Amino acid sequence: MLKLLFLSTPVGPLGSGIGGGVELTLLNLGQEMSQRGHQVTIVAPESSKVDHISCKQISGTCQEMAQHNHRDTPIILPENSVLANMWDYARRVQDEY
């Protein structure tokens, strides 16, 4: 058995549909790995809705979706970024996985 830690897209809560194909792929992968006997935890923005998989919800400001910006627009982390907060959490617990 593996202990797996997956990080979600930072553009919105899982279950909201905002993450599109990334959200769908992550949930499908998590479900399949769980069904194969692995312990799966998903790190996702606050208010995420995930059935049958452990979900660590992280607070913070969601990231703006890059595909809506002009090609030359810089990608900037918002204040109290959920992306930064999710990776901070992952770094703190990485030895458990």
Residue frames as qw, qx, qy, qz and C-alpha x, y, z in Angstrom:
[[0.000, 0.888, 0.459, 0.000, 0.00, 0.00, 0.00],
 [0.390, 0.264, -0.004, 0.882, 1.19, 3.49, -0.86],
 [0.101, -0.761, -0.416, 0.488, 0.32, 6.69, 0.99],
 [0.382, 0.392, 0.402, 0.734, -0.33, 9.27, -1.72],
 [0.053, -0.681, -0.289, 0.671, -0.71, 13.03, -1.36],
 [0.363, 0.493, 0.525, 0.592, -2.28, 14.78, -4.35],
 [0.055, -0.442, -0.183, 0.877, -2.52, 18.56, -4.68],
 [0.380, 0.698, 0.607, 0.002, -5.53, 20.01, -6.44],
 [0.306, 0.530, 0.248, 0.751, -5.75, 22.95, -8.77],
 [0.232, -0.335, -0.436, 0.803, -5.72, 26.25, -6.85],
 [0.080, -0.195, -0.350, -0.913, -8.34, 27.97, -9.04],
 [0.600, -0.294, -0.044, -0.743, -11.35, 26.83, -7.00],
 [0.571, -0.259, 0.682, -0.377, -12.76, 24.22, -4.63],
 [0.066, 0.045, -0.956, -0.281, -13.01, 20.63, -5.82],
 [0.123, 0.490, 0.846, -0.170, -16.60, 19.81, -6.71],
 [0.168, 0.676, 0.168, -0.698, -17.29, 23.32, -8.01],
 [0.708, 0.555, 0.401, 0.171, -16.38, 22.48, -11.60],
 [0.072, 0.960, -0.178, -0.204, -14.08, 25.50, -11.84],
 [0.391, -0.564, 0.672, 0.277, -11.03, 23.25, -12.20],
 [0.682, 0.490, -0.301, -0.453, -12.50, 21.56, -15.28],
 [0.881, 0.253, -0.398, -0.027, -10.53, 18.62, -16.63],
 [0.243, 0.452, -0.691, 0.509, -7.82, 18.94, -13.99],
 [0.521, -0.250, 0.469, -0.668, -10.46, 18.52, -11.28],
 [0.919, 0.117, -0.055, -0.371, -12.05, 15.53, -13.02],
 [0.706, 0.403, -0.556, 0.172, -8.69, 13.82, -13.62],
 [0.002, 0.430, -0.678, 0.596, -7.58, 14.32, -10.00],
 [0.684, -0.152, 0.377, -0.606, -10.81, 12.91, -8.59],
 [0.926, 0.231, -0.207, -0.218, -10.76, 9.92, -10.96],
 [0.530, 0.454, -0.638, 0.326, -7.12, 9.18, -10.16],
 [0.234, -0.378, 0.619, -0.647, -7.76, 9.47, -6.43],
 [0.836, -0.036, 0.193, -0.513, -10.76, 7.14, -6.60],
 [0.872, 0.326, -0.362, -0.050, -8.90, 4.55, -8.68],
 [0.344, 0.453, -0.688, 0.451, -5.83, 4.54, -6.45],
 [0.466, -0.287, 0.518, -0.658, -8.06, 4.26, -3.38],
 [0.916, 0.092, 0.003, -0.390, -9.94, 1.31, -4.93],
 [0.758, 0.389, -0.500, 0.157, -6.59, -0.37, -5.53],
 [0.800, -0.433, -0.346, 0.230, -5.92, -0.24, -1.80],
 [0.464, 0.222, -0.200, 0.834, -3.76, 2.86, -1.53],
 [0.232, -0.723, -0.458, 0.462, -4.29, 5.58, 1.07],
 [0.313, 0.487, 0.303, 0.757, -5.05, 8.82, -0.78],
 [0.157, -0.723, -0.361, 0.567, -5.23, 12.34, 0.61],
 [0.358, 0.629, 0.337, 0.602, -6.10, 15.31, -1.59],
 [0.249, -0.456, -0.220, 0.826, -5.00, 18.82, -0.63],
 [0.154, 0.572, 0.583, 0.556, -7.54, 21.29, -2.01],
 [0.061, -0.322, 0.085, -0.941, -8.95, 24.78, -1.50],
 [0.203, 0.162, 0.683, -0.683, -11.44, 25.34, 1.32],
 [0.621, 0.323, 0.208, -0.683, -15.09, 24.38, 0.58],
 [0.331, 0.291, -0.816, -0.375, -14.02, 21.43, -1.57],
 [0.822, -0.046, 0.302, -0.481, -16.46, 18.52, -1.74],
 [0.365, 0.402, -0.828, -0.143, -14.82, 15.12, -2.14],
 [0.885, -0.211, 0.082, -0.406, -16.60, 11.80, -1.52],
 [0.997, -0.067, 0.019, 0.046, -14.82, 8.70, -0.20],
 [0.700, 0.326, -0.209, 0.600, -11.32, 10.25, -0.23],
 [0.473, -0.634, -0.255, 0.556, -9.56, 12.11, 2.57],
 [0.334, 0.726, 0.185, 0.572, -9.39, 15.82, 1.76],
 [0.440, -0.452, -0.255, 0.733, -7.26, 18.37, 3.61],
 [0.202, 0.868, 0.355, 0.282, -8.89, 21.74, 2.95],
 [0.507, -0.166, -0.072, 0.842, -6.60, 24.76, 2.86],
 [0.081, 0.898, 0.337, -0.270, -7.72, 28.36, 3.25],
 [0.345, -0.359, 0.314, 0.808, -6.52, 31.20, 1.09],
 [0.428, 0.651, -0.026, -0.626, -7.27, 33.23, -2.01],
 [0.819, 0.278, 0.482, 0.139, -7.76, 31.16, -5.15],
 [0.348, -0.297, 0.479, 0.749, -5.50, 31.66, -8.13],
 [0.511, 0.607, -0.028, -0.608, -6.76, 33.47, -11.22],
 [0.845, 0.231, 0.463, 0.140, -7.02, 31.15, -14.22],
 [0.313, -0.466, 0.431, 0.707, -4.15, 31.87, -16.60],
 [0.341, 0.295, 0.745, 0.492, -6.05, 30.96, -19.77],
 [0.088, 0.872, 0.481, -0.004, -8.22, 34.06, -19.35],
 [0.255, -0.806, 0.132, 0.517, -5.23, 36.41, -19.39],
 [0.550, 0.796, -0.232, -0.094, -3.32, 37.85, -22.32],
 [0.910, 0.197, -0.222, 0.288, -0.16, 35.96, -23.25],
 [0.407, 0.482, -0.340, 0.697, 2.12, 38.68, -21.81],
 [0.520, -0.694, 0.039, -0.497, 0.25, 39.04, -18.50],
 [0.186, 0.384, -0.818, 0.386, 2.43, 37.98, -15.57],
 [0.701, -0.409, -0.568, -0.138, 1.10, 35.32, -13.22],
 [0.027, -0.496, 0.464, -0.734, 1.01, 36.80, -9.74],
 [0.389, -0.306, -0.834, 0.244, 0.25, 35.02, -6.47],
 [0.314, -0.743, -0.212, -0.553, -2.56, 36.81, -4.66],
 [0.159, -0.495, 0.584, -0.624, -2.15, 37.77, -1.02],
 [0.585, -0.151, 0.684, -0.410, -2.70, 34.75, 1.25],
 [0.537, 0.347, -0.593, -0.490, -2.49, 32.51, -1.82],
 [0.910, -0.122, 0.272, -0.289, -4.17, 29.10, -1.52],
 [0.830, 0.461, -0.289, 0.122, -1.54, 27.81, -3.98],
 [0.217, 0.592, -0.597, 0.495, 1.31, 28.85, -1.67],
 [0.570, -0.387, 0.473, -0.549, -0.59, 27.61, 1.39],
 [0.975, 0.091, 0.004, -0.202, -1.22, 24.19, -0.20],
 [0.727, 0.459, -0.415, 0.299, 2.47, 23.75, -1.04],
 [0.118, -0.582, 0.568, -0.570, 3.50, 24.90, 2.45],
 [0.819, -0.227, 0.320, -0.419, 1.25, 22.18, 3.87],
 [0.943, 0.289, -0.166, -0.006, 2.64, 19.57, 1.46],
 [0.409, 0.593, -0.547, 0.427, 6.21, 20.43, 2.50],
 [0.397, -0.499, 0.524, -0.564, 5.32, 20.09, 6.18],
 [0.838, -0.096, 0.414, -0.343, 3.78, 16.61, 5.80],
 [0.641, 0.546, -0.481, -0.243, 5.85, 15.18, 2.93],
 [0.060, 0.411, -0.889, 0.193, 7.72, 12.74, 5.19],
 [0.585, 0.050, 0.644, -0.491, 4.41, 11.03, 6.01],
 [0.797, 0.494, 0.104, -0.333, 3.93, 10.01, 2.37]]
